[in-house]
Amino acid sequence: MKRILALVAVLALVLTAFVAVGVALGEGSDDAPRVQPTPSPTTPPPASVTRAPEPALTDVYSQRIDWQPCASNDDQDCGTLTVPIDYADPSGETIDLALLRVPASGARVGSMVVNPGGPGAPGTSYAAAGGLVFRKPLLQAFDVVGFDPRGTGRSAPIDCLSDEEMDAYIAADPTPDTPEEVEDYEETVMGLGASCQESSGPLLGHVTTIEAARDMDVLRSALGEEKLTYLGASYGTKLGATYAELFPERVGRFVLDGAVDVSLDLRAMSLDQAAGFETALRAYVQNCLDSTDNCFLGDSVEEGLAKISELLEQVEDEPLPAGDRELEVGNAFYGIVAPLYNRDYWFLLSAALSSALDGKGSALLELSDLYSSRGSDGSYDDNSMEAIYAISCLDDPSSVDFDTVPSEFAAFEEASPTFGKVFAWGLTGCRGIEVTSSEEPLDIRGEGAAPILVLGTSRDPATPMKWAEALAAQLDSGVLVERDGDGHTAYNSGNECIDTIVEDYLVEGTVPDDGTTC
């Protein structure tokens, strides 16, 4: 996206975190048994596949992937791809991108590259969880290929904070309201960029979405694909749209799910997200009222929202006990917004809120930990919280002065009475970034690309439906499809109409009518 809240990483796709919850709850996959991993082809792909956009990148585009069975699962293949840190200096320093492939279980159509969003979520984990994320038609037809974008996961990960510092960062009050709290907030924001630069070195200036899209074209070449087949979710739609602008002739079948309006400025995007999460929270409370005769949140939506706001205020004043830790207000915020991404996990939010209202913070803290990829041992499974800051602020370092934030409260609280101030303070998130991008901003149109399927969900909390409408209109070949429903992203969300459209398009090339609603 144009810019994401640095302290409020609300666009991080939490699906991969909740896959672990699904497994624990006994959710299964209906995909067919895996075939044996496909060995790398021994014959080189046609020159048209590996043709580099400029002669200096010829060696980069001539790579072959040495796929080997993954140590954690020998039904999946792991590999690496070497790319230059700076595409303006192809002979300079390089990094290796982590790759993971789940071979097609049926009649293979080709490779499908996937990205779960964030920015910062590791694509290898997304592909590895394919049995939960994708349905049988896609798993049968495609080698599902995930890559950790530069600076994320196991691809030269950006490092900013120690585990203990990350704990404090996530737990911190996102709505400071005393001079002392504002001072602490400013120190955190201003210090984060310096910490990232000190720990990550020159790569920090080269983790833009544009560079990740260039990497994706190198991956296409290494996979031996003339055109790229791609499914990107949330921020992954920005990555896909950026690829379409840079390499329109290489666009094959593209699905951009939970689309981002790439034309928005910082303030407009933040206001839309604030409204989106408020809409999702209202839908959650209404569902509580509709599904039980005695909703624990009260007798009306307004009463339920007020009770949640009061809980956040109480936790800010006095953290709740949570085993050998405490639930602080930052954790409480993340714990509440995380389940809003998926209606199937609203019952987890109800259990956690009910427990917190009884003075126990463990369940809400666990949801916060899942959101931030924090393990039970206190370590973090990935660097998604740091990567989202680095990538977003490099793409767009826009921010407002700390003193300006109170003047934004009225507009943001109108958009979201519950979360408005959190989003308003988030406008300052990139104040501490000192590294600038070497890439010029793009006017994304994707002229000349094949039809691109753009999906939106009517009550998506993180990427509002109007963003999908905007991106489909901005793309020269955008085809809009709407899912009427709740939660983040549309595919594999229990809507057979949407799923069939996506699968027929990716497998058979059937393009739906623009403006289709399911």
LUMGU-341356 format. One record per atom (N, C-alpha, C, O): x, y, z; residue in one letter. Coordinates in steps of 0.05 Angstrom, whole numbers, plus 5000, padded with zeros to 4 digits. Layout:
N
XYZA;...
***
This chain:
518
501649765000M;500050005000M;501750255000M;504150245005M;500450484995K;501950734994K;503650765019K;505950845018K;502350705042R;503750735067R;502050595088R;499650615088R;503350455106I;501850315127I;502650425154I;504850525157I;500950395173L;501550485200L;503850335211L;503850095211L;505950475220A;508350345229A;507850205256A;508649985260A;506450345274L;505950215300L;503350055299L;502849905318L;501750085278V;499249935277V;499249795250V;498149895230V;500449555249A;500849425223A;498249275215A;498149035213A;496149435211V;493549315208V;493149175181V;491249025178V;494949205162L;494549065137L;496148815135L;496048675115L;497648745157A;499048485156A;497048255154A;495248235171A;497348105134L;495447875131L;495947675152L;498047555154L;493847635169V;494247455192V;493447165186V;493446995203V;492647115161L;491746845154L;493846635161L;493246425171L;496446695154T;498446495159T;498846445189T;499446225197T;498446645205A;498546605234A;496346435244A;496646255261A;493946475233F;491646335242F;491446055230F;489745895239F;493145995211V;493245715201V;493945535224V;492945305226V;495745635242A;496545465265A;494145415283A;493845205294A;492345625285V;489945585301V;488145375288V;487045205302V;487945395261G;486245205247G;487144925251G;485544745255G;489744875250V;490844615255V;490244515283V;489444285287V;490544705302A;490044625330A;487044555334A;486444395351A;485344685319L;482444635322L;481544395306L;479244325306L;483444275291G;482744035277G;481744085249G;480643905237G;482144325238E;481344375210E;483144215192E;485544195197E;482044105171G;483643945153G;483644045125G;482344245119G;485143915108S;485243975080S;483943755064S;484243515071S;482643825042D;481443615026D;483043575000D;482043454981D;485543675001D;487143634977D;488043344974D;488243204994D;488543274949A;489342994944A;492142944954A;493643134958A;492942694957P;495642634965P;497642744946P;497142764922P;499942834957R;501942954940R;503342754922R;503842524931R;504042844899V;505742674882V;508642724891V;509142914906V;510442574881Q;513242614888Q;514242874876Q;513342954855Q;516043014891P;517043274881P;518043244852P;519443054845P;517443454836T;518243454808T;521143544807T;521843754817T;522943384794P;525743474792P;525943714774P;524343744756P;528043864778S;528444094760S;529043994732S;530443794729S;527944124712P;528244034684P;531244044677P;532744214685P;532043854660T;534843844652T;535344004626T;537644074620T;533244064612T;533544234588T;533044524594T;531144584609T;534544704584P;534144984590P;531545084578P;530744984557P;530245284590P;527845394579P;528445554554P;530845624550P;526445614538P;526945774513P;528146044520P;527746154542P;529646154502A;530846414506A;528846634511A;529446824525A;526446604500S;524346804505S;523546814534S;522547024543S;523946594549V;523246584577V;525246734594V;524546884612V;527846684588T;530046794604T;531147054594T;533147154605T;529847164574R;530847424563R;530747644584R;528547694595R;532947764590A;533147964611A;532148234601A;532448294577A;531048404618P;530148664608P;532448854601P;532049044586P;534848784609E;537248934601E;539648744602E;539648564618E;541648784585P;543848594582P;545348544609P;546248324613P;545548744626A;547048714651A;545748504669A;547048414688A;543248434664L;541848244681L;541647964669L;540247794679L;543147924648T;543047664634T;543647434652T;542247234652T;545747454668D;546547234686D;544347194707D;543746964715D;543247414717V;541147384737V;538747234726V;537547064740V;537947294702Y;535647164689Y;536246884679Y;534346744671Y;538746804679S;539446534669S;539546324691S;540246094686S;538846404715Q;538946214738Q;537045984734Q;534946004722Q;537845754746R;536045524749R;535845474779R;537745514794R;533545394788I;533045344816I;533845054823I;532844864810I;535545014842D;536244744851D;534344654872D;534844674896D;532044554864W;529944464883W;530944214898W;531944024885W;530544224924Q;531143984941Q;528943954961Q;527644144969Q;528343704969P;526243664989P;526743825014P;529043835024P;524643965024C;524944125048C;525543945072C;524543725074C;527144045090A;527843895114A;525443845131A;525243635144A;523544035131S;521144005148S;518943835136S;517143745150S;519043805109N;516943655096N;517943565068N;518243735050N;518543315065D;519743225040D;517743205017D;518443124995D;515143275022D;513243305000D;513343584988D;511843634969D;514943755000Q;515244024990Q;518144074982Q;519943944993Q;518644244963D;521344304954D;522244584963D;520644764964D;524744604970C;525844854978C;528144934960C;529544754949C;528645184957G;530745284940G;531345574946G;530145694963G;533145684931T;533845974933T;534146094906T;534545964886T;533946364906L;534246514881L;536046754888L;535546894907L;538146794873T;540047014878T;539247264862T;538947244837T;539047484876V;538347744862V;540147964872V;541147944895V;540548164856P;542248394865P;540748554886P;538348594884P;542248654905I;541048844925I;539949084910I;537749174916I;541549194892D;540849434877D;540749364847D;542849304835D;538449374835Y;538249304806Y;539749504788Y;540249444765Y;540349734799A;541949934784A;544949854783A;546549964768A;545549654800D;548349554802D;548249254802D;548849124823D;547549124780P;547248834779P;549748674786P;549448444795P;552048794783S;554548654790S;555348694819S;557448594827S;553748844834G;554448904862G;553548674880G;553348444872G;553148754905E;552348554926E;549748424919E;547948544907E;549448174928T;547048014923T;545847904948T;547247904969T;543447814947I;542147674969I;540747424957I;540247414933I;540247234974D;538746994966D;535947004977D;535547055001D;533946964959L;531146954967L;530446664973L;531046484957L;528946614995A;528046355002A;525646284986A;523746444983A;525546034975L;523345934959L;522245684970L;523645524983L;519645634966L;518445374973L;516345314952L;514745474945L;516445054943R;514544964922R;513044724932R;514144534943R;510344734929V;508644504934V;507844394906V;506244524892V;508944164898P;508444064870P;505444014866P;504043934884P;504644054841A;501843994833A;501243704839A;502843524835A;498843654850S;498043384857S;496443244835S;495743014838S;495943394812G;494443264790G;495743344764G;498243364762G;494143374744A;495143454717A;496143734718A;494643924721A;498743764716R;500044024721R;499644214698R;499944154675R;498744464705V;498344684686V;500844854685V;501644944664V;502144894708G;504545064710G;505045144738G;504145014757G;506645354741S;507245454768S;505445694774S;504845854757S;504645714799M;503145944809M;504646064832M;504845944853M;505646304829V;507046454850V;504946584868V;502946704858V;505346574894V;503446674913V;504746864933V;507146834939V;503247054942N;504247244963N;501947304982N;499747374973N;502447285009P;500247315028P;499747595037P;497747655051P;501547785030G;501048065038G;502948155060G;505248065061G;502048335076G;503648465097G;503648765093G;501748905101G;505748875080P;508148735071P;509748625094P;509848745115P;510948395089G;512748275109G;512147995115G;513747855127G;509747895107A;509047615113A;510647435094A;510847495070A;511847215105P;513447045088P;511846875069P;509946735077P;512446895043G;510946735023G;511446445024G;509846285015G;513746355035T;514346075038T;512345945057T;511445715052T;511646075079S;509745965098S;506945955085S;505445765090S;506346145069Y;503746155055Y;503445915036Y;501445785036Y;505545865021A;505545635002A;505445375018A;504045185010A;507045355039A;507145115055A;504445045067A;503844805072A;502845245073A;500145205085A;498045185063A;495645215068A;498845115039G;497045115016G;494644935019G;492545005009G;494944715034G;492644545038G;490344675053G;488044595051G;490944885069L;488845035083L;488145295068L;485845385071L;489945395052V;489545655039V;488145635012V;486445795005V;488845424997F;487845384970F;486145134968F;486544944983F;484345134949R;482544904945R;483844704925R;485744764912R;482544474924K;483644254908K;484144324879K;486344254869K;482344464864P;482944524836P;485644664832P;487044604812P;486344854849L;488944984846L;491244814855L;493344814842L;490844654876L;493044484885L;493644264865L;495944174863L;491544174851Q;492043964830Q;493444074806Q;495043944794Q;492744324798A;493644434772A;496344574774A;497744584753A;497044674797F;499444844798F;501444754818F;500844654840F;504044784811D;506144794831D;505745064845D;506145274833D;505045054871V;504645304886V;507445394896V;508645244912V;508245624888V;510945724894V;510745974911V;509646174902V;511845964935G;512046194952G;514846294955G;516746124955G;515246554957F;517946654962F;517746864984F;515747004986F;519746875000D;519947085021D;521047335007D;523447334999D;519447545004P;520547784991P;522947895005P;523347855029P;524648024990R;527148135002R;526548285028R;524748445030R;528248225048G;527948355074G;526048215093G;525748295116G;524747995084T;522747855100T;523547565104T;525147455089T;522347435124G;522647155127G;525547065128G;527047155145G;526246895109R;529046795107R;530546915083R;532546805074R;529547145073S;530847285051S;532147535061S;531147755058S;534547495073A;536047725084A;534247895101A;533848135095A;533047785122P;530947935137P;531948185150P;534048195162P;530348395147I;530848645161I;530648595191I;528848455201I;532548705206D;532548675235D;532648945248D;534249115241D;530848985268C;530749255281C;530949225311C;532349385324C;529449045322L;529049025351L;529648745362L;529248545348L;530648735386S;530848475400S;528048375406S;526148525405S;527848125414D;525248015421D;524048165444D;521648225444D;525648235464E;524548385487E;523648665478E;521548765487E;525148795460E;524349055450E;521849035434E;520149215434E;521548815418M;519148785402M;516748745420M;514548845415M;517048595442D;514848565462D;513848835471D;511448885472D;515749005478A;515049275488A;513749445466A;511949595471A;514749415442Y;513749575419Y;510849505414Y;509249685409Y;510149245414I;507449165408I;505549225431I;503249295426I;506549215455A;504849265479A;504349565484A;502549635498A;506049735472A;505850025477A;503150145471A;501750045453A;502550355485D;499950495482D;499850625454D;501550805449D;498050545437P;497950675410P;496450945410P;496351075389P;495351025433T;493851275435T;494851435459T;493351455478T;497251545458P;498351685481P;496651935487P;495852085469P;496051975513D;494252205520D;495252365543D;493752525554D;497752325551T;499052495571T;501652585560T;502752455542T;502752815570P;505352905559P;507552685561P;509252665543P;507552535583E;509552325586E;509152105566E;511052005554E;506652025561E;506151815542E;506851905513E;507851745498E;506252155507V;506852265480V;509952265477V;510852195455V;511352335497E;514352345496E;515352055491E;517152025474E;514351865505D;515151585501D;514551495472D;516051355459D;512151565463Y;511351495436Y;513151605415Y;514051465397Y;513851865418E;515651995399E;518351855399E;519551815378E;519451785422E;522051655424E;521951385410E;523851305396E;519751245413T;519450985400T;519451015369T;520850865355T;517851195359V;517651235330V;520251335319V;521151235298V;521551525332M;523951645321M;526351445323M;528151455307M;526251275343G;528451095347G;528350845330G;530350715325G;525950775320L;525650525305L;527250525279L;528650335273L;527050745264G;528550755239G;531550725243G;532850595227G;532550865263A;535450855268A;536250565276A;538350475268A;534550435291S;535150155299S;535249975275S;536949795273S;533350005257C;533249845232C;535749895215C;536849705205C;536550145213Q;538850205196Q;541350095208Q;543049985193Q;541650115234E;544050015248E;544249715245E;546449605242E;542049565246S;542049275247S;541949155219S;542848925215S;540949305199S;540449175173S;542249265151S;542449135130S;543649495154G;545549575134G;544349675108G;542049765108G;545749645086P;544849765060P;542349645049P;540949775033P;541649395056L;539249275046L;536749435053L;534849435038L;536849575076L;534449725085L;533549925064L;531149985062L;535350025047G;534550215026G;533550085001G;532950214981G;533449815001H;532749664976H;530749444982H;531049224972H;528649504997V;526549315002V;523849424992V;521749375004V;523949584971T;521449694961T;519749484946T;520749274939T;517349554943T;515549384928T;516449354899T;516149144886T;517449574887I;518449564860I;520749364857I;520749204838I;522549364876E;524749164874E;523848884879E;524848694866E;521848844896A;520648584900A;519348484875A;519448244869A;518048664860A;516748594835A;518848514814A;518448334798A;521148654814R;523348574796R;524348294803R;524848134786R;524548244829D;525347974838D;523347764828D;524147544820D;520847834827M;518747644819M;519047574790M;518347354781M;520047764774D;520447694746D;522847514742D;522847344724D;524847554758V;527147364758V;526147084766V;527046894754V;524447074786L;523246814794L;521746684771L;521946444766L;520146844757R;518646744734R;520546614714R;520046384704R;522746744708S;524746644689S;525946384700S;526246184685S;526646384725A;527946144737A;525945904738A;526845674738A;523445964739L;521345744739L;520845644710L;519545444706L;521945784690G;521645694663G;518945774651G;517945634633G;517645984662E;515046064653E;515146304635E;516446504641E;513946284611E;513746504592E;512246744604E;513046974601E;510046674618K;508446884632K;508046794660K;508046554667K;507546984678L;507346934706L;504346884713L;502647054707L;503846664727T;501246624740T;501546694769T;503446604782T;499746854780Y;500246974806Y;497647004821Y;495547084810Y;497746944847L;495447004866L;496647154889L;498147044905L;495847414892G;496847574914G;494547674930G;492447754920G;494847674957A;492747764975A;493648014990A;496048044996A;491748194995S;492248435011S;494548594998S;494348674975S;496648655013Y;498948795001Y;500048644976Y;501148774958Y;499648384975G;500448234952G;499148334926G;500148284904G;496848474929T;495548594905T;497148834895T;497248884871T;498348984914K;500049204905K;502549094892K;503349204871K;503648884903L;505948754890L;505248664862L;506848704844L;502948534859G;502148434833G;501548664813G;502348644790G;500248874823A;499749104805A;502349244797A;502549334774A;504249254815T;506849374808T;508249204787T;509449314769T;508148944790Y;509248764769Y;507948814742Y;509248824722Y;505248844743A;503848894718A;504649144704A;504649164680A;505349354720E;506349604708E;509149574697E;509749684676E;510849424711L;513649394702L;513849194679L;515549224661L;512248984680F;512548764661F;509848674649F;509048444652F;508348864637P;505648794628P;505548564608P;503648404608P;507648534592E;507648324572E;508148044584E;507747844571E;509048044610R;509547794624R;507147704641R;507347494654R;505147864643V;502747804659V;501247574646V;500347594623V;500847354661G;499147134652G;496447164665G;494947344659G;495846974683R;493246984697R;493847084726R;495246954741R;492747324731F;493347464757F;490747484773F;488747574762F;490847404798V;488647454817V;489747634839V;491647564853V;488447864842L;489148054863L;486848064883L;484748194877L;487147934906D;484947884925D;485248054950D;487348054963D;483148204956G;483348394978G;484948634969G;486948714982G;484048754947A;485648944932A;486149204947A;484449294963A;488449324941V;489249584952V;489049794930V;489749754907V;488050024938D;487950254920D;490650384920D;491450524939D;492250344899V;495050434899V;495250734894V;497550834894V;493050864890S;493251154885S;492851324910S;493251574908S;492151204932L;491451364956L;493851484970L;495951354970L;493451714982D;495551824999D;495251715027D;493251575033D;497151785044L;497151675072L;494651725087L;493451535098L;493651965087R;491352035104R;488851895094R;487251785109R;488451895067A;486051775056A;486051475062A;483951355068A;488351345059M;488451065064M;487850995093M;486450805099M;489051155111S;488651115140S;485651155148S;484650995164S;484451355137L;481651395143L;479851165133L;478051075146L;480451075109D;478950845098D;479250595115D;477350445120D;481750545124Q;482150315141Q;480850345168Q;479750145178Q;480950575179A;479550625205A;476550555202A;475350415219A;475350655180A;472550595175A;472050295170A;470050185179A;473950175156G;473649885150G;473649715175G;472049535178G;475449775194F;475549615219F;473149675236F;472149495251F;472149925236E;469749985251E;467349825239E;465749725254E;467149815213T;464949665200T;465149375208T;463149255214T;467549265207A;467848985214A;467148925243A;465948725250A;467949115261L;467349075289L;464349095294L;463248945310L;463049275281R;460149295283R;458749035273R;456848935286R;459748935251A;458648685241A;459048455261A;457248285264A;461348455274Y;461948245294Y;459948265317Y;458848065326Y;459548505327V;457748545350V;454848475341V;453448345357V;454048555317Q;451348495308Q;451048195306Q;448848085312Q;453048055298N;452947765296N;452547635324N;451047445327N;453847755344C;453547655371C;450647695380C;449447515393C;449447925373L;446647975380L;444747785366L;442747695377L;445347725340D;443547555324D;443747265331D;441847115327D;446047175340S;446546885344S;445946785372S;446146545377S;445346965390T;444746875418T;442647055430T;442447285423T;441246945449D;439147105462D;440347285483D;439047475493D;442847235491N;444047385513N;446947445506N;448747325518N;447347625487C;450047695478C;451647825502C;450548005515C;453947725507F;455547825530F;456348115528F;457248235547F;456048225504L;456848505499L;454548705504L;454948945504L;452148605509G;449948775514G;447548725496G;447348515484G;445748925494D;443248895479D;443149045453D;441049035440D;445249185446S;445249335421S;448149355411S;450049315426S;448349425386V;451049465374V;452549685389V;454849655396V;451149905393E;452450135407E;453350055435E;455550145443E;451749905449E;452549815476E;454949635474E;456749655491E;454949455455G;457249275452G;459849425445G;461949365456G;459749625427L;462049775420L;463049935444L;465449965448L;461150045459A;461950195483A;463350015503A;465350105516A;462449775506K;463649585525K;466549515516K;468349495533K;466949485490I;469649425480I;471449675484I;473849645492I;470449905479S;472050155484S;472750185513S;475050255520S;470850125530E;471350145559E;473449945568E;475150005585E;473449705556L;475449505562L;478249605555L;480149585571L;478549725531L;481049835523L;482050045542L;484450065548L;480250215551E;480950435569E;481850315596E;483850415608E;480450105605Q;481149985631Q;483949855629Q;485549865648Q;484449715606V;487049585603V;489249795602V;491549745611V;488750015589E;490750235588E;491450325616E;493750375622E;489350355633D;489850445661D;491150225678D;492850295694D;490349975674E;491449765690E;491449505674E;489349385669E;493849415665P;494049175649P;492848935664P;492848925688P;491848735648L;490648505660L;492648275663L;494448255646L;492448115684P;494247885687P;493747695664P;491547645655P;496047575655A;495947385633A;498147175637A;500247185624A;497646995656G;499746805663G;502146945675G;501847095694G;504546895664D;506847025675D;507447285660D;509547405664D;505547385644R;505747635630R;503247805637R;501547735653R;503148045624E;500848215627E;499748285600E;501248315581E;497148325599L;495848425575L;495848735576L;494448845593L;497448865559E;497549155558E;495849245535E;494949085519E;495349505534V;493349615515V;494149565486V;492349525469V;496749575479G;497449515452G;496849235444G;495749185423G;497349045462N;496648765457N;493648735455N;492648585438N;492148875472A;489248855471A;488148945444A;486348825433A;489349165433F;488449265407F;488949055386F;487148985370F;491448945384Y;492048745364Y;490348495367Y;489448375348Y;489848425393G;488248185398G;485348215388G;484148015381G;484348455389I;481648505380I;481448515349I;479748395337I;483348665336V;483148695307V;483848445292V;482848395270V;485648275303A;486548045288A;484347855280A;484247785256A;482447775297P;480347585288P;478347715269P;476847575257P;478347985267L;476548115249L;477248055220L;475548095202L;479647955215Y;480447885188Y;478947645177Y;478847615152Y;477847485194N;476647235184N;474147165202N;474447125226N;471847165190R;469347115205R;469446845219R;468246825241R;470846655208D;471046395221D;472346405249D;471946225265D;473746625254Y;475146645280Y;473846845299Y;475046925319Y;471446935292W;470047115310W;469446975337W;469447115358W;469146715337F;468546585363F;471046605381F;470746605405F;473446615370L;475846655386L;475846935399L;476646965422L;474947135384L;474747405394L;472747415417L;473247535438L;470447275413S;468447275435S;469547155460S;469147255482S;470946925457A;472046795481A;474146975494A;474146995519A;475747105479A;477847275490A;476747525503A;477647605525A;474747655490L;473547885502L;472047815528L;472247965547L;470547605527S;469047515551S;470947475574S;470447555597S;473247335569S;475147285589S;476447545600S;476847575624S;477047735581A;478247985589A;476248145606A;477048285625A;473748135599L;471748285615L;471448165643L;470548305662L;472347915646D;472447795673D;475147835687D;475647725708D;476847995674G;479348065687G;481647885680G;483747895693G;481347715659K;483547535652K;484447595623K;482747605605K;487047645620G;487947745594G;489347535577G;490347615555G;489547285585S;491247095571S;490247045542S;491847035523S;487647015538A;486546945512A;486947175492A;487747125469A;486547425501L;486947645483L;489947685477L;490647755455L;491547625497L;494447645492L;495347435472L;497147485456L;494147195473E;494946985454E;494147065426E;495747005407E;491947195422L;491147295395L;493147505386L;493847505362L;494047685404S;496047875396S;498647745388S;499947825369S;499447535403D;501847395396D;501647255369D;503547255354D;499347145363L;498947015337L;499247225315L;500447175294L;498147455320Y;498247675300Y;501147755294Y;501847795271Y;502747765315S;505547865312S;507547635308S;509947685307S;506647385306S;508347155302S;510147105325S;512447015322S;509247165349R;510847115374R;510346825383R;508046745387R;512446675387G;512246405397G;511846395427G;512346595441G;511146165437S;510746125466S;513246155482S;513146215506S;515546125469D;518146155483D;519146445483D;521246505494D;517546635472G;518246915472G;519747005447G;520347245444G;520546815430S;521846895405S;519746935383S;517446855386S;520547065362Y;518747125340Y;519346945316Y;521646915308Y;517246825304D;517546635283D;518546765257D;519746635240D;517947025254D;518847175230D;519247465237D;518747545260D;520047625218N;520547905223N;518348085212N;518948315204N;515947975210S;513848125195S;513248395207S;512648585192S;513448425233M;512848685245M;515048895239M;514449135237M;517448805235E;519648995227E;519549045197E;519949265188E;519048835182A;519048865153A;516749045143A;517149195124A;514449035157I;512249195148I;512949495151I;512149655135I;514449555172Y;515349825176Y;517349905154Y;517050115141Y;519349745150A;521449815131A;520449845103A;521050035089A;518849645094I;517849655066I;515949885062I;516150035042I;514049915080S;511950125077S;513150405077S;512450565061S;515050445096C;516150715098C;518150775076C;518651005070C;519350565064L;521050615041L;519350675017L;520050845001L;517150525014D;515350584991D;514250864993D;514051004972D;513450945017D;512351215020D;512951315048D;511651235067D;514951485051P;515751575078P;513951805089P;514751935108P;511751855077S;509952065085S;509252035115S;508851815124S;509052255129S;508252255157S;507452535165S;507852725150S;506252555189V;505452825199V;506952875225V;507952685238V;507253125232D;508453195257D;506853095281D;504353075279D;508153025302F;506752935326F;504853145336F;502653075346F;505553395335D;503753605345D;501253635328D;499353755337D;501353535304T;499053555286T;496853345291T;494553385283T;497553135304V;495752905307V;493052985320V;490952905310V;493053135343P;490453195355P;488453335336P;486053305339P;489453485317S;487653615298S;486253425279S;484353495265S;487253175279E;486052965262E;484052795277E;482652635265E;483852825303F;482152655319F;479252655309F;477952445307F;478152895304A;475352915297A;474652745272A;472752595271A;476352775251A;475852635226A;476152335230A;474552175219A;478152245245F;478551965249F;476551835267F;475851605264F;475651985287E;473651875305E;470851865292E;469151705299E;470452035272E;468052015257E;468051755240E;466051625237E;470451695229A;470751455213A;470651205231A;469450995223A;471751225255S;471850995273S;471851085302S;473951155312S;469451095314P;469451185342P;471151005360P;472151095381P;471350745353T;472850565370T;475850575366T;477350585385T;476750595341F;479650575335F;480750835323F;483150835316F;479151045320G;480051285306G;482651395315G;484351465299G;483051425341K;485451555351K;487951385346K;490051485342K;487551125345V;489850945339V;490851005311V;493251035306V;488951025292F;489751085264F;490851365261F;492651415245F;489751555276A;490751825275A;493651835284A;495351965270A;494351715306W;497051705315W;498851555295W;501251605293W;497751355282G;499251205263G;500351375239G;502151285225G;499151615235L;500051785214L;502951875218L;504251965199L;503951855243T;506751935249T;508751715245T;511151755249T;507851475237G;509451235239G;512151245225G;514051125235G;512451395203C;514951405188C;516751645195C;518551705180C;516151775217R;517752015223R;520651945227R;522452105222R;521251695236G;523951625243G;525551505220G;527951445224G;524351475197I;525751345175I;527651545162I;526851775156I;530151465157E;532151645146E;533151545119E;534351695104E;532651295112V;533451185087V;531351245066V;528951235071V;532251305042T;530351365020T;530651164998T;532751044994T;528551124983S;528550934961S;529951054936S;529851294931S;531350884922S;532550964896S;530650934873S;531351004850S;528250824878E;526250774857E;524351014854E;523451124874E;523751084830E;521751294825E;518951174828E;518450954819E;517051324840P;514351224842P;513151164815P;513751294795P;511350974814L;510050894789L;507250994788L;505851004808L;506351054764D;503551094759D;502450834748D;502850774724D;501150674765I;500550404758I;498050384741I;495850464749I;498450284716R;496250234698R;496349954685R;494249844679R;498749844682G;498949584671G;498049564642G;496849364634G;498549774626E;497549774599E;498749554583E;501249514583E;497149404569G;498049184552G;497948914566G;498548714554G;497348914592A;497248654607A;494648504600A;492648614592A;494848234602A;492448064599A;490448134621A;491148264641A;487948044619P;485948104640P;486948024668P;487847804672P;486548204686I;487448164714I;484948164732I;483348354731I;484547954747L;482147914764L;482648054791L;484447984805L;480948254797V;481148414822V;478848344840V;476548384832V;479348244863L;477348154882L;477148344906L;479148434916L;474648394914G;474148554938G;471848424954G;470248274943G;471848484980T;469748384998T;468248615010T;469548805019T;465548605011S;463948835018S;464548945046S;464449185050S;465148775065R;465748865092R;468548775101R;468948695123R;470448805083D;473248745089D;474348955108D;474149195101D;475448875131P;476349075150P;478949215142P;479249455148P;480649085128A;483349185122A;483649315095A;485049515092A;482249205075T;482349315048T;479449355039T;478249175027T;478249585044P;475449635038P;474749575009P;476449594991P;472249505004M;471249434978M;471849654957M;472449594934M;471649904966K;472050114947K;474950124937K;475550234915K;476850004952W;479549984942W;479749794918W;481149854898W;478249574920A;478249384897A;476949524872A;477949494850A;474849664877E;473549814855E;475550004842E;475650034817E;477150144859A;479050344848A;481250204833A;482050294811A;482349984844L;484649854830L;483749734804L;485149744784L;481349614804A;480349494778A;480049714757A;480549664734A;479249954766A;478950174747A;481650284738A;481950364715A;483550284756Q;486250394749Q;487750214730Q;489150304712Q;487449954733L;488749764716L;487449754689L;484949734687L;489049774668D;487949774641D;486249534634D;484349544619D;486949304646S;485549054641S;484248934666S;483648694667S;483649104685G;482449014710G;479648914706G;478049034692G;478948684719V;476348574719V;475448544748V;476648384763V;473348684757L;472548694785L;470548474791L;468648424776L;470948334814V;469048144824V;468748194854V;470748224868V;466348214864E;465748274892E;464648034907E;462847894897E;465647984931R;464447794949R;462847944970R;463948124983R;460347884972D;458648004993D;459047855018D;458047625021D;460547965037G;461047815061G;462947965080G;463448195076G;463847825101D;465547925121D;468347805119D;468747595106D;470247935131G;472947835132G;474747935110G;473848075091G;477247875112H;479347975094H;479847785072H;480447545077H;479747875047T;480047725022T;477647555016T;475947505033T;477447464991A;475047344981A;475247044975A;473446884981A;477546964964Y;477846684956Y;478046494980Y;479246565000Y;476746264977N;476746054998N;475646165025N;476746105046N;473546315023S;472246425047S;469446315050S;467846435064S;468846095037G;466245975040G;464246065019G;461846005022G;465146204999N;463346294977N;463946134952N;465946194938N;462245944946E;462745764923E;462845914897E;464445844879E;461246124894C;461246284870C;463946414865C;465046394843C;465046534885I;467746664883I;469846454877I;471446484859I;469746234892D;471846024888D;471845914860D;473945864848D;469445864850T;469245754823T;470245954802T;471645874783T;469646204805I;470646414787I;473646424787I;474946424766I;474846424811V;477746434813V;479046194800V;481046214785V;477945954807E;479245704797E;478845674767E;480645584753E;476545744756D;476045724727D;477945914713D;478945854691D;478346154724Y;480146344712Y;483046254712Y;484446264692Y;484046164735L;486846084738L;487445824722L;489445804709L;485645634723V;486145374711V;485445374682V;486945274665V;483145484675E;482145474647E;482545734632E;482345734607E;482945954645G;483246214632G;480546344627G;480446524610G;478446254640T;475746374636T;475546634651T;475746644676T;475146854637V;475047114649V;472147184655V;470447184637V;471447244680P;468647314687P;467947584677P;469647744668P;465347644678D;464347904671D;465248114692D;465248064716D;466148344682D;466948554700D;464548644716D;462348684706D;464948674743G;462748764760G;461148534772G;459048584784G;461948284768T;460548054779T;460448074810T;462548144822T;458148014822T;457848004851T;456947734859T;455147614847T;458147624880C;457447364891C;456547394920C;455847194933C;
***
